[in-house]
Each structure stands twice: as structure tokens, then as C-alpha cells.
Amino acid sequence: MCRVTNSEVYTLRINSLKTFVEFCQSDCDTNTYKKLSIPRSTMWSHVDEVEEFLNRILIKRGRPNYLTVEGKRFLPIAKQLVASFDVGLGQLQSSSMEAKGEIIVSTTVASITWLIPSIKEFHDLYPNLKISIVAEDNISSSVSAQADVFLRPFASDAPEGFHLNWHIAYHMALFASREYVAKYGMPTSPADLKQHCILAYGEYFQGVPHVDWHLKGKMYGLPPLEATLRINSTRALFDAAINGIGIISNPIESLAIYREDLVHILPTVKGPVIQTKFCTRITNDEQKNVNMSIFSSFFKKNLPSLGITIIDDDHHLKGDKA
């Protein structure tokens, strides 16, 4: 990376940019050099290099150090540049290194259903890469710290320290089984829903604030509804609907994924769009970058055969919290 000013060429090394980002994310703590395993003088020379390149004061030195206004503006850009470099490097290295070791994947309980059919093929192609999948609707702190890959909903583009690769958009709507409709009748208006058995998730679902959107009433053109049955598993709710227990909120896309036949209730009622995001950890570990790149590419290519539409986000980079 370079710029030309007054016939002089100034270069900015990626290591200096990474040091700047890490220093800022550590609240400009002078002891950050220990975490980076570099001398303190080297840390400050890296920060100086970034400032000289931009011809801006980004860090106000003192007790304590702190980001200037221009520093705060530049930090998100610096994060994006570092993330872009790491992802590109991983993709380049993946062409010459094999997948091996272990990859830890954090996903939701429902997502396991459509991941499993592809796992065997992946294992046949990459027998030296062990896969550990942790399925939970809400992420535990231990899994969050260890996961290499997230395949789950997030309110922001990606959690801190991760890169957004691609996502799946789910359009929520109301469904019931043919058996249920035959026995209890087809609702013809939102008001009719008050006479039916309504199923709901019933608990907080991380990254999905509107998991029980159909109970919200006016926001979606529905009357206030109460759940007759609550199950904190989206897959179990789907199975409950298949068994004729009641009406559920469910992604339209999941009918093709699960290959089951449910009836769309009140098609004019449209729920929220929920995005399940494939995010990979930002790291300098070459082998992990290779493993994550191969894993991402495989499922990005394979999942459409199951009826899943992949939306590419590789031009997007890690964002701050929404």
C-alpha cells in the first residue's frame, strides 16, 4: 500500500496496520506490545508509520493514551483492510496447502439437519480435517472463544474478530399441516388465528429478536396471539406442525430443505427476514485459514443442491457491532 506526496513514495506495511488495530482494540494500552510479542519501541514505530502514512495524529499519547477523532474514524477502515488481507492470504494459501487438523463449527440446532447430508462428502474429500460441530441456539462463552466458523444468525454483519463470507436469507411465514387444516379449518383472515392452536419458540434466540414475530400483533398485521405450546427448538416446532399440533412460524425456504409438505397459512402475512451468516475467524494461523477457506467454499458450492440459496458477502468485511 503506498501513496505519493511531493515526489516521495510512502509505504504502509500490513504488520504496522495490524499492530495499530490491536493497540486500539486493547484500549490503547501501552502493554499491548507484550500481547503482540514485539518490543515496545517496535509497537510505537508501527503506530508512527500508520500516522505518517496518513499524515494524521490518530493516537493522543499520554496517561492514558486515547484515540483522536480521526483515529476513531480510521479504525473501522483499518479493521477492514486487515480482514481483507487475511482472507485473501488464506485463499491464496489454500491452493497450495491441504486441509488438516481440526475445525470447530458453531451453528444452530436446526442448521444441523441440512449440514449433515454434506458432511460425508466433505470427509471423503478432506479425510485429514476433523470437524467438531457444536449445535446450540444461543452461543456459550466457551464455544464463542473456540469456534473457527459461525453458521448462525447475527444482528451485526459478523461478531468481533470474524469475517462475513456469505449468508442465507430466510423469509418467515405461517404454516400448518394438511391434517391440521382438514381438522380445524383454514384461517381466511388474521382474526381467525385467535381460534387456532399457535406454536411458538418462547425463549430468547440469540441473533433472532423476532423469533416469535407472529405473537407481536399489529407490527405484522395480526391480532394479539398467545401460544398454546412453546418449544425452544425450531426443528422441534417444525416436527410439531408436521404432526398436526398447530400453526407455526417457519422459513418458507425450509420446506425445500426438509422436503416436507406444509400448508402456507395467510400468504399475504409476511414475517421478518432472518439471515443465517457464515463467518470465519480472523487469524494469522495459516493452517486455520486454509481449513476455513476450504470449508466455506465447499458448503457455498454444495448447499444450493439442497434448495438453499447462498448470498455472497465476500465483498463485505467485518463490521463493528450494530
C-alpha positions as CSV (number, residue, x, y, z in Angstrom):
1,M,0.0,0.0,0.0
2,C,1.5,3.3,-1.0
3,R,0.8,7.0,-1.7
4,V,2.9,9.6,-3.5
5,T,3.3,13.1,-2.0
6,N,5.8,15.7,-3.2
7,S,7.6,13.1,-5.3
8,E,8.2,10.8,-2.3
9,V,6.8,7.3,-2.0
10,Y,5.4,6.3,1.4
11,T,4.6,2.7,2.1
12,L,2.4,1.2,4.8
13,R,3.2,-2.3,5.9
14,I,0.4,-4.7,6.8
15,N,2.2,-5.6,10.1
16,S,2.1,-1.9,11.1
17,L,-1.6,-1.8,10.4
18,K,-2.3,-4.9,12.4
19,T,-0.3,-3.5,15.3
20,F,-2.4,-0.3,15.2
21,V,-5.7,-2.3,15.2
22,E,-4.6,-4.5,18.1
23,F,-3.4,-1.5,20.0
24,C,-6.7,0.3,19.6
25,Q,-8.7,-2.7,20.4
26,S,-6.8,-3.0,23.6
27,D,-7.9,0.5,24.7
28,C,-4.5,2.0,23.6
29,D,-2.8,0.1,26.5
30,T,0.9,0.6,26.3
31,N,1.4,-3.0,27.4
32,T,-0.2,-4.3,24.2
33,Y,3.4,-4.9,22.9
34,K,3.5,-7.9,25.3
35,K,0.4,-9.5,23.7
36,L,2.0,-8.9,20.3
37,S,5.3,-10.4,21.4
38,I,7.3,-7.4,20.0
39,P,9.4,-4.7,21.7
40,R,7.5,-1.7,22.9
41,S,9.6,0.5,20.6
42,T,8.6,-1.6,17.6
43,M,4.9,-1.2,18.6
44,W,5.2,2.5,18.7
45,S,7.2,2.7,15.4
46,H,4.3,0.7,13.8
47,V,1.8,3.2,15.1
48,D,4.0,6.1,14.0
49,E,4.2,4.5,10.5
50,V,0.4,4.5,10.1
51,E,0.2,8.1,11.3
52,E,3.0,9.2,8.9
53,F,1.3,7.4,6.0
54,L,-2.0,9.2,6.7
55,N,-0.3,12.4,7.8
56,R,-2.8,12.4,10.7
57,I,-2.5,12.1,14.5
58,L,-4.5,9.0,15.4
59,I,-3.3,8.3,18.9
60,K,-3.0,11.0,21.6
61,R,-0.1,10.0,23.7
62,G,-0.4,10.4,27.4
63,R,-1.6,8.8,30.6
64,P,-3.8,7.2,29.3
65,N,-3.4,7.1,25.6
66,Y,-6.5,7.5,23.6
67,L,-7.8,7.6,20.0
68,T,-8.3,11.0,18.4
69,V,-11.4,11.8,16.4
70,E,-9.5,11.0,13.2
71,G,-8.2,7.8,14.9
72,K,-11.8,6.7,15.6
73,R,-12.8,7.4,12.0
74,F,-9.8,5.4,10.7
75,L,-10.1,2.3,13.0
76,P,-13.0,0.7,11.2
77,I,-11.2,1.2,7.9
78,A,-8.0,-0.3,9.3
79,K,-10.0,-3.3,10.5
80,Q,-11.5,-3.8,7.1
81,L,-8.0,-3.7,5.4
82,V,-6.6,-6.2,7.8
83,A,-9.6,-8.5,7.4
84,S,-9.3,-8.3,3.6
85,F,-5.6,-9.1,3.7
86,D,-6.1,-12.1,6.0
87,V,-8.9,-13.6,4.0
88,G,-7.1,-13.1,0.7
89,L,-3.9,-14.6,2.1
90,G,-5.9,-17.6,3.3
91,Q,-7.5,-18.1,-0.1
92,L,-4.1,-17.9,-1.8
93,Q,-2.5,-20.4,0.7
94,S,-5.4,-22.8,0.4
95,S,-4.4,-23.5,-3.2
96,S,-1.1,-25.0,-2.1
97,M,-1.8,-26.4,1.4
98,E,-4.0,-29.3,2.3
99,A,-6.8,-29.3,4.8
100,K,-5.8,-30.9,8.0
101,G,-6.1,-30.6,11.8
102,E,-9.4,-29.6,13.3
103,I,-12.1,-27.1,12.5
104,I,-14.7,-26.1,15.1
105,V,-18.1,-25.0,13.8
106,S,-20.8,-23.2,15.9
107,T,-24.3,-23.5,14.5
108,T,-27.9,-23.7,15.5
109,V,-29.8,-26.9,16.2
110,A,-31.9,-26.5,13.1
111,S,-28.9,-26.0,10.8
112,I,-27.5,-29.4,11.7
113,T,-30.4,-31.0,9.7
114,W,-29.1,-29.7,6.4
115,L,-25.4,-29.7,7.2
116,I,-25.3,-33.5,7.9
117,P,-26.1,-34.7,4.3
118,S,-23.0,-32.8,3.1
119,I,-20.6,-33.9,5.8
120,K,-19.9,-37.3,4.4
121,E,-18.9,-35.9,1.0
122,F,-16.7,-33.3,2.7
123,H,-15.0,-36.0,4.8
124,D,-14.3,-38.1,1.7
125,L,-12.7,-35.1,0.0
126,Y,-10.7,-34.0,3.1
127,P,-10.1,-37.0,5.3
128,N,-7.3,-35.3,7.3
129,L,-9.6,-32.5,8.6
130,K,-11.6,-33.3,11.7
131,I,-14.8,-31.4,12.2
132,S,-16.3,-30.5,15.6
133,I,-19.8,-29.2,15.4
134,V,-21.4,-27.5,18.4
135,A,-25.2,-27.0,17.9
136,E,-26.9,-24.6,20.2
137,D,-29.4,-21.8,19.6
138,N,-27.6,-19.5,22.0
139,I,-23.8,-19.4,22.0
140,S,-22.0,-20.2,25.2
141,S,-18.9,-18.2,26.0
142,S,-16.6,-21.2,25.8
143,V,-17.8,-22.0,22.2
144,S,-17.6,-18.4,21.2
145,A,-13.9,-18.3,22.2
146,Q,-13.0,-21.6,20.4
147,A,-15.1,-21.6,17.2
148,D,-13.3,-21.2,13.9
149,V,-16.6,-20.9,12.0
150,F,-20.0,-19.5,12.9
151,L,-23.1,-20.6,10.8
152,R,-25.9,-18.8,12.7
153,P,-27.9,-15.6,12.8
154,F,-26.2,-12.4,14.0
155,A,-27.7,-8.9,14.5
156,S,-24.5,-7.4,13.0
157,D,-22.6,-8.4,9.9
158,A,-20.2,-10.5,11.9
159,P,-19.1,-10.8,15.5
160,E,-15.9,-9.1,16.6
161,G,-12.9,-10.9,15.3
162,F,-14.7,-12.6,12.4
163,H,-15.2,-12.1,8.7
164,L,-18.5,-12.4,6.9
165,N,-18.3,-14.7,3.9
166,W,-21.9,-15.4,2.8
167,H,-25.4,-15.7,4.3
168,I,-28.7,-17.5,3.8
169,A,-31.9,-15.4,3.9
170,Y,-35.0,-17.0,5.5
171,H,-38.4,-15.4,4.8
172,M,-40.7,-16.1,7.8
173,A,-44.3,-17.0,7.3
174,L,-47.1,-19.1,8.9
175,F,-47.6,-22.8,8.2
176,A,-49.6,-25.8,9.3
177,S,-50.0,-29.4,8.2
178,R,-52.7,-30.5,5.8
179,E,-54.1,-32.8,8.5
180,Y,-54.4,-29.8,10.9
181,V,-56.2,-27.7,8.2
182,A,-58.6,-30.5,7.4
183,K,-59.5,-30.9,11.0
184,Y,-59.6,-27.3,12.3
185,G,-60.2,-25.4,9.1
186,M,-58.1,-22.9,7.1
187,P,-57.8,-19.3,8.5
188,T,-59.1,-16.8,6.0
189,S,-58.2,-13.7,7.9
190,P,-55.7,-12.7,10.7
191,A,-58.6,-12.6,13.2
192,D,-59.3,-16.3,12.6
193,L,-55.9,-17.2,14.1
194,K,-57.3,-16.5,17.6
195,Q,-59.4,-19.6,17.2
196,H,-56.4,-21.8,16.4
197,C,-53.5,-23.5,18.2
198,I,-50.5,-21.3,17.9
199,L,-47.0,-22.7,18.4
200,A,-44.0,-20.5,19.5
201,Y,-40.3,-20.7,20.4
202,G,-40.9,-19.0,23.7
203,E,-37.4,-18.1,24.7
204,Y,-34.6,-15.6,23.7
205,F,-32.9,-16.8,20.5
206,Q,-29.6,-15.1,20.1
207,G,-29.4,-13.1,16.8
208,V,-33.1,-13.6,16.1
209,P,-35.0,-10.9,18.1
210,H,-38.3,-11.6,16.2
211,V,-38.3,-15.4,16.5
212,D,-41.9,-15.2,17.8
213,W,-42.9,-12.3,15.5
214,H,-46.4,-13.8,15.0
215,L,-47.1,-13.0,18.6
216,K,-46.3,-9.3,18.2
217,G,-49.7,-8.3,16.8
218,K,-50.0,-5.1,14.9
219,M,-46.4,-5.0,13.7
220,Y,-47.2,-7.7,11.2
221,G,-50.9,-7.0,10.7
222,L,-52.0,-9.7,13.2
223,P,-54.2,-9.6,16.3
224,P,-52.5,-10.3,19.7
225,L,-51.9,-14.1,19.8
226,E,-51.0,-16.4,22.7
227,A,-49.0,-19.6,22.2
228,T,-50.7,-22.8,23.1
229,L,-47.4,-24.7,23.0
230,R,-43.9,-23.4,23.3
231,I,-40.8,-25.4,22.3
232,N,-37.3,-23.8,22.4
233,S,-36.2,-25.7,19.2
234,T,-37.1,-24.5,15.7
235,R,-36.7,-28.1,14.4
236,A,-39.0,-29.5,17.1
237,L,-41.6,-26.8,16.2
238,F,-41.4,-27.9,12.6
239,D,-41.9,-31.5,13.6
240,A,-44.9,-30.5,15.8
241,A,-46.5,-28.8,12.8
242,I,-45.9,-31.8,10.6
243,N,-47.7,-33.9,13.3
244,G,-50.8,-31.6,13.1
245,I,-50.4,-29.9,16.5
246,G,-50.8,-26.3,15.3
247,I,-49.7,-23.3,13.3
248,I,-46.0,-22.3,13.4
249,S,-43.8,-19.5,12.2
250,N,-41.3,-21.0,9.8
251,P,-39.0,-20.1,7.0
252,I,-40.5,-20.5,3.5
253,E,-37.2,-21.9,2.3
254,S,-37.1,-24.7,4.9
255,L,-39.9,-26.6,3.1
256,A,-37.5,-27.4,0.3
257,I,-34.6,-28.1,2.7
258,Y,-36.6,-30.6,4.9
259,R,-38.6,-31.9,1.9
260,E,-41.8,-31.8,3.9
261,D,-45.3,-30.6,2.9
262,L,-46.9,-27.9,5.0
263,V,-49.7,-25.5,4.0
264,H,-48.9,-21.8,3.8
265,I,-51.3,-20.0,6.1
266,L,-52.4,-16.5,5.1
267,P,-49.8,-16.0,2.4
268,T,-50.4,-12.2,2.5
269,V,-49.0,-12.1,6.0
270,K,-45.2,-11.7,5.7
271,G,-42.9,-12.1,8.7
272,P,-39.3,-10.8,9.1
273,V,-36.3,-11.9,7.0
274,I,-33.7,-13.7,9.1
275,Q,-30.1,-14.1,7.9
276,T,-28.0,-17.1,8.9
277,K,-24.4,-16.0,8.4
278,F,-21.3,-17.9,7.6
279,C,-18.4,-16.2,9.4
280,T,-14.8,-17.3,9.8
281,R,-12.4,-16.2,12.5
282,I,-9.7,-13.6,11.6
283,T,-6.4,-15.2,12.4
284,N,-2.7,-15.3,11.4
285,D,-2.7,-19.1,11.6
286,E,-2.1,-20.2,8.0
287,Q,-3.4,-23.7,8.5
288,K,-6.6,-22.5,10.1
289,N,-7.1,-20.0,7.2
290,V,-6.7,-22.8,4.8
291,N,-9.2,-25.1,6.6
292,M,-11.8,-22.3,6.9
293,S,-11.4,-21.3,3.3
294,I,-11.9,-24.9,2.1
295,F,-14.8,-25.4,4.4
296,S,-16.5,-22.2,3.3
297,S,-16.0,-22.9,-0.4
298,F,-17.3,-26.5,-0.2
299,F,-20.6,-25.6,1.5
300,K,-21.1,-22.5,-0.6
301,K,-21.0,-24.8,-3.6
302,N,-22.8,-27.8,-2.1
303,L,-25.8,-26.3,-0.2
304,P,-27.6,-25.0,-3.3
305,S,-28.2,-28.6,-4.3
306,L,-30.3,-28.9,-1.1
307,G,-32.5,-26.0,-2.2
308,I,-30.6,-23.4,-0.2
309,T,-29.8,-20.0,-1.8
310,I,-26.4,-18.6,-0.9
311,I,-25.9,-14.8,-0.9
312,D,-22.3,-13.9,-1.4
313,D,-20.9,-11.4,1.1
314,D,-17.2,-11.7,0.3
315,H,-17.1,-8.1,-0.8
316,H,-18.3,-7.1,2.7
317,L,-15.8,-7.1,5.6
318,K,-16.0,-7.4,9.3
319,G,-18.1,-4.7,10.8
320,D,-18.5,-3.2,14.2
321,K,-21.4,-4.1,16.4
322,A,-24.7,-3.0,15.0
